[in-house]
Amino acid sequence: MQSSTIHPAEDKKPSVDFSAIKDKLNTIQRTFKASASFEEAMIESEKAVLSLFDAESLRVYRAQKQKLVTWVKRRNDAKEIQFPLSSSSLAGFSALSHKVLRVNDVKNYRVLAAYHPELKFNIKYDVFSGVRTRSVISAPLDHEDTLVGVLQIINCRDKDGFGEQCELIAKSVAQIVAKKLSEELKTTTGPFEDLILRGLLTRDQLAELQDRAKAERTFVSYLMRTELGILSIDIGASLEKHYQVPFHKYDSVIRIPEDLVKGISKYYLKENLWVPIDGSKDRTVVVMDNPKDLRKIQDIQNVIRAHSYEFMVGLPEDILNYLGMGPPLPDTDTLADAMAQRLSELEIRTKDEDAAPADQLKETYSIDVDSDSTAVLYMNNLILQAQRMNASDIHIEPYKPGRPAVVRVRVDGICRRIAEIPSKSVQAVISRIKIMSDLDIADRRLPQDGKARVNLKGRPLELRIATVPTVYGESVVIRLLAMGGGLPLGKLNLSARNESEIKRLCARPHGIFLVVGPTGSGKTTTLHGILGHINKPERKIWTAEDPVEITQAGLQQVQVSRKIGLDFARVMRAFLRADPDVILIGEMRDYETANIGIESSLTGHLVFSTLHTNSAPETITRLIELGIDPLDFSDALLGILAQRLVRTLCPDCKEPYHASKKESQRILEAYGAEHADELTVDPNQIMLHTAKGCEKCGNTGYRGRTGIHELLVNSDAIKQIIARKGLVEEIRKEAVREGMRTLMQDGLSKIVKGDTDMVQLHHVAAE
């Protein structure tokens, strides 16, 4: 946005040493670039700036919520000075007009009125600063078509005042100042930047919606609401941050004051996308699509004459709805917006309502925003947002009294902060969570565990809820368990050796195969990938799970429920009477379950199960320590697959590079020199990848997770070690000799493939 100039025609043009001026401007520019902050830059360069104009002082205002506020205050300032962003002041007029204003006699009201009828010199500047103002140059600070403030040069020492050359100098200085001030205020981001940072939208999606909105002659925000399900309050929060004015959400009850729009065409308002929603000639509230459009603000002030104005940002489709010319608004958006608006007014429900007996509670809650309870609506919105982000867990964490609770979600194993809950609303939200999961809402002193099932737009989703009392109140963790189909075996990123061995072992008619690792390492996904491979019409497959996270046609799946005494051991005994070919036990938590599983595998059944152990060899000693007979176990065991999930590099922004000699040597040594040929790379030409960051991965450099595996295949030699209760290290060495590759080795092979990097591998596997 180029600033133009206004100047009296009678000024003379004195000779000017432009070479000296250019040198001073270059010095000022270098000072601004080298300074750590805007204020430091202004203090360091003030004398140099003033010397360009032969002036006594200067002042900088920043644009803030339709006001101009002092940014750098001089020593003699009594208090902060503010001007309205209007044509009634010199600073306001130059801001609105984007023109350099040169006035050599601020008391000459006829000269000021020639520029604008309302233009006056505001005497409060002199009152606050104690400086008598004679002459002023006022220059708008525009950066990338955005007003960030105003620069004023005060009182030329020359008795003739500021000359024409000062206008050109002011333009140059203003460009330097505006760039630095813009960096300080961070005003160059777009109106939807906050949506991107919160993970509700990607830059690619935004670009696509902008193209479509232009082609279809609609609004980007409307497409966000109707097609991506983004709520108007989320869009409004982003607009508030960008425009620095309050967001106004559409309210069907509001009617446009007729006296304010009398004589104004609705089609004019539609074309310019603004509407007055409240006020009178004294004070008018106006909703507009772009409060940074200062020319539009000037038009509004010319059309509606009022003593003061309050400008708010609104969505274009909402503005058109006030005019009776807008598209239909999404019902779910309206309800969810109402939920968030009322959240700060939440009250804890009455004791009678909170104490509703369990048999009156719904077994399945529908996430379709159909409840009138604000707390339930809030939870619905939170679960929807977490699901959109592919989160595995939601954490609601209380802090000190009077402080809001923090809401974080875990995505790809990393926690991200996404929201806050007002302190007075926290207990109401937690009470609703407890009601959904059939927990005791009156007991806040002991940990509790529960579950709830919800329908997410027709898809079932199980929630595992855990509450833990802290010094500041109850902390809640909600695990999201999507109930759907799993991944096929070929999509698990197994090495060629591991995949072929698993297929060979699972073709056996009987025996036991274990998948081990910590919670959240993908064990259930792997087991269902294996079951999917062997799921044929000629095989009867029973599963006992807690919970049933993945469903498959052809499987008979049982949900374990300890509350009614239906534990893994009891379900297993029932399976043995139900003519099984294949049995999956969700977890071997105790001796009884493990023993029944091993006995079942010895009597002609193929058994699968999981354990929480760190490695495949360690699993063997763990089961023997539980009391399992080593001879029976050595005969029954087919194999053990240990695994972890490691974050993967974003495929859209990862950058390849040639590994240094030190990096190559470290990889080869960690993998083992005797097996280095398995990496199928030239040791001197290893290509690695580094995380960079882009909009698709939230600028983290990582997107998604993949598995690293360690497959121990039982053999005669390993059977002998198990039978005599050999040590973990002895089992590991024999398994490696027979072809097992450790978690670290498998991870290194995936680093060389470009799936991940050493930083992420070290987070989940030890050398």
Buried (B, 14 or more C-beta within 10 A) or exposed (E): EEBEBBBBEEBEEEEBEEEEBEEBBEEBBEBBEEBEEBBBBBEBBBEBBBEBBBBBBBBBBBBBEBBBBBBBBEEEBEEEBEBBBBBBBBBBBBBBBBBBBBBBBBEEEEBBEEBBEBBBBBEEBEEBBEBEBBBBBBBBBBBEEBBBBBBBBBBBEBEEBBBBBBBBBBBBBBBBBBBBBBBBBEBBEEBBBBBBBBBBBBBEBBEEBBEEBEEEEBBBBBBBBBEBBBBBBBBBBBBBBBBBBBBBBBEEEEEBBEEBBEEBEBEEBBEBBBBBBBBEEEEBBBBBBBBBBBEBBBBBBEBBEBEEBBBBBBBBBBBBBBBEEBBEBBEBBBBBBBBBEBBEEBEBBEEEEBEEEEEEEEEEBBBBBEBEBBBBBBBBBBBBBBBBBBBBBBBBBBBEEEEBBBBBBBBBBEEBEBBBBBBBBBBBBBBBBBBBBBBEBEEBEEEBEBBBBBEBEEEBBBBBBBBEBEEBBBBBBBBBBBBEEBBEBEEBBBBEBBBEBBBEBBEEEBBBBBBBBEEBBBBBBBBBBBBBBBBEEEBBBBBBBBBBBBBBEEBEBBBBEEEEEBBBBBBBEEBBEEEBBBBBBBBBBEBBBBBBBBBBBBEEBBBBBBBBBBBBBBBBBBBBEBEBBBEBBBBBBBBBBBBBBBBBBBEEBBEEEEBEEEBBEBBBEBBBEEBBEBBEBEBEEBEBBEBBBBBBBBBBBBBBBBBBBBBBBBBEEBBEBBBEEBEBEEBBBBBBEEBBBBBBBBBBBBBBBBBBBBEBBEEBBEE
